[in-house]
Amino acid sequence: MTKIIHKWKSFSLQEERFVFPDNTNAIHTTLRHPGAAVIIAVDDKNKIAILNQLRPSLNEWLYELPAGTKESGETPLVCAQRELEEETGYSATEFISLGELIPSAGFCDEVQYLFLAKNLSKTQRLTCDDDEFIDVFFLSLEEIETKIKEGQIKDSKTMAALNKAKILGYLHD
């Protein structure tokens, strides 16, 4: 039994009966999410694209990596390519998959697909959604890490993606 409580864009809030390992039943509420791509875009000076984006849910501007929700039928790579251009005004000729993040497993089924984008070139212009207000900066890894230490970067996907890229050897101090 699935009950859709609310739908908005490509998201839905659903209630479903769930059977736990001890055979007890419960109604569990899940935010259904189509998935997203998160992009670490590195330019030829080894600087990383960082957005300063207004987030109405928090009524705050956040520094974060370019990212966005998959559209219907879209692969994670195609989503990453589209979102990079829409949010930064850049395209890339090389995308390297860095794996996946599960940001909110307690209530949401979203999977975030991480990519490193290289060989950037400027495109026509930003094509943000109507509800997106974004400023784009290119910062060194050291500058980004300073912003994290000082609490200026609080976005979890940004911190996790950068950490994963460092662990995998793609980013260096």
C-alpha positions as CSV (number, residue, x, y, z in Angstrom):
1,M,0.0,0.0,0.0
2,T,1.4,3.4,-1.1
3,K,-0.2,6.6,-0.4
4,I,1.1,9.8,-2.1
5,I,0.7,12.6,0.4
6,H,2.1,15.4,-1.8
7,K,3.8,15.9,-5.2
8,W,6.0,18.8,-6.3
9,K,8.0,18.9,-9.5
10,S,9.6,15.4,-9.7
11,F,9.4,14.7,-6.0
12,S,6.7,13.0,-4.0
13,L,6.1,12.4,-0.3
14,Q,4.8,8.8,0.1
15,E,3.6,6.7,3.0
16,E,4.1,2.9,2.7
17,R,3.7,-0.1,4.9
18,F,7.1,-1.4,5.9
19,V,7.9,-4.8,7.5
20,F,11.0,-4.7,9.8
21,P,13.4,-7.6,10.4
22,D,11.5,-8.6,13.6
23,N,8.3,-8.8,11.5
24,T,6.7,-5.7,13.0
25,N,4.8,-3.4,10.6
26,A,4.9,0.3,10.4
27,I,3.9,3.1,8.1
28,H,7.1,4.8,6.8
29,T,7.1,8.2,5.1
30,T,9.6,8.6,2.3
31,L,10.5,11.6,0.1
32,R,10.9,10.0,-3.3
33,H,13.6,11.8,-5.3
34,P,14.8,11.0,-8.8
35,G,18.5,11.5,-7.9
36,A,21.0,14.2,-8.6
37,A,24.4,14.9,-10.0
38,V,27.1,16.8,-8.0
39,I,30.0,18.3,-10.1
40,I,33.5,19.2,-9.0
41,A,34.5,21.4,-12.0
42,V,38.3,22.1,-12.1
43,D,39.6,24.7,-14.5
44,D,43.1,24.8,-16.2
45,K,44.5,26.8,-13.2
46,N,43.4,24.0,-10.8
47,K,40.6,26.1,-9.4
48,I,37.2,24.7,-8.5
49,A,33.8,26.1,-9.4
50,I,31.9,27.1,-6.3
51,L,28.4,28.6,-6.4
52,N,27.0,31.0,-3.9
53,Q,23.3,30.1,-4.3
54,L,20.2,31.4,-2.6
55,R,18.4,28.6,-0.8
56,P,14.8,29.7,0.1
57,S,14.3,26.7,2.4
58,L,16.9,28.1,4.7
59,N,16.5,31.7,3.7
60,E,20.2,31.8,3.2
61,W,22.9,32.0,0.6
62,L,25.1,28.8,0.5
63,Y,28.5,28.1,-1.0
64,E,28.2,24.8,-2.8
65,L,29.4,22.8,-5.8
66,P,27.2,22.8,-8.9
67,A,24.5,20.2,-8.6
68,G,21.0,19.4,-9.7
69,T,18.2,16.9,-10.0
70,K,18.0,14.3,-12.7
71,E,15.2,14.9,-15.3
72,S,13.0,12.0,-16.4
73,G,14.9,9.4,-18.3
74,E,18.2,11.2,-17.8
75,T,21.4,9.4,-16.9
76,P,23.6,10.7,-14.1
77,L,26.3,11.8,-16.6
78,V,23.8,13.7,-18.8
79,C,22.4,15.4,-15.7
80,A,26.0,16.4,-14.7
81,Q,26.7,17.8,-18.1
82,R,23.5,19.7,-18.2
83,E,23.7,21.1,-14.7
84,L,27.3,22.2,-15.1
85,E,26.4,24.3,-18.0
86,E,23.1,25.6,-16.6
87,E,24.6,26.6,-13.2
88,T,28.1,27.8,-14.2
89,G,28.1,28.7,-17.9
90,Y,30.8,26.1,-18.5
91,S,31.0,22.7,-20.3
92,A,33.6,20.1,-19.9
93,T,35.1,17.5,-22.2
94,E,36.0,15.0,-19.5
95,F,33.8,13.7,-16.7
96,I,35.1,11.2,-14.2
97,S,32.6,9.3,-12.0
98,L,33.5,9.5,-8.3
99,G,30.7,7.3,-7.0
100,E,27.6,8.0,-5.0
101,L,26.4,9.8,-1.9
102,I,23.2,9.0,0.1
103,P,22.5,12.3,1.8
104,S,19.4,11.7,3.9
105,A,18.7,7.9,4.2
106,G,16.3,8.4,7.2
107,F,13.5,9.9,5.1
108,C,14.6,10.3,1.5
109,D,15.7,7.8,-1.3
110,E,17.9,10.4,-3.1
111,V,21.2,9.2,-4.6
112,Q,23.7,11.9,-5.5
113,Y,26.1,10.9,-8.3
114,L,29.5,12.6,-8.0
115,F,31.6,13.7,-11.0
116,L,34.9,15.5,-11.5
117,A,34.7,17.7,-14.6
118,K,37.9,18.7,-16.4
119,N,38.8,20.6,-19.6
120,L,36.3,23.4,-19.1
121,S,35.3,25.9,-21.7
122,K,33.0,28.9,-21.4
123,T,29.6,28.5,-23.1
124,Q,27.0,31.1,-24.0
125,R,25.5,32.0,-20.6
126,L,24.0,30.7,-17.4
127,T,20.5,29.2,-17.9
128,C,19.3,28.9,-14.3
129,D,15.8,27.9,-13.4
130,D,13.4,30.7,-12.5
131,D,13.9,30.0,-8.8
132,E,17.7,29.9,-8.9
133,F,19.9,32.9,-8.0
134,I,23.5,31.9,-8.4
135,D,26.9,33.6,-8.4
136,V,29.9,31.5,-9.7
137,F,33.4,31.7,-8.3
138,F,36.5,29.7,-9.0
139,L,38.5,29.0,-5.8
140,S,41.6,27.0,-5.0
141,L,41.2,23.9,-2.9
142,E,43.1,25.7,-0.1
143,E,40.6,28.6,-0.3
144,I,37.7,26.2,-0.2
145,E,39.1,24.4,2.8
146,T,39.6,27.7,4.6
147,K,35.9,28.5,4.0
148,I,35.0,25.1,5.4
149,K,37.2,25.6,8.5
150,E,35.6,29.0,9.1
151,G,32.1,27.7,8.7
152,Q,31.4,29.6,5.5
153,I,30.8,26.4,3.6
154,K,28.3,24.2,5.4
155,D,26.8,22.3,2.5
156,S,27.2,18.5,3.2
157,K,27.3,17.4,-0.5
158,T,30.1,19.9,-1.2
159,M,32.2,18.7,1.7
160,A,31.6,15.0,1.1
161,A,32.3,15.3,-2.7
162,L,35.5,17.2,-2.2
163,N,36.7,14.8,0.5
164,K,35.9,11.8,-1.8
165,A,37.9,13.4,-4.6
166,K,40.8,14.0,-2.3
167,I,40.7,10.4,-1.0
168,L,40.7,9.1,-4.6
169,G,43.7,11.3,-5.4
170,Y,42.0,13.7,-7.8
171,L,42.4,16.8,-5.7
172,H,45.7,17.9,-4.0
173,D,46.6,20.7,-1.5
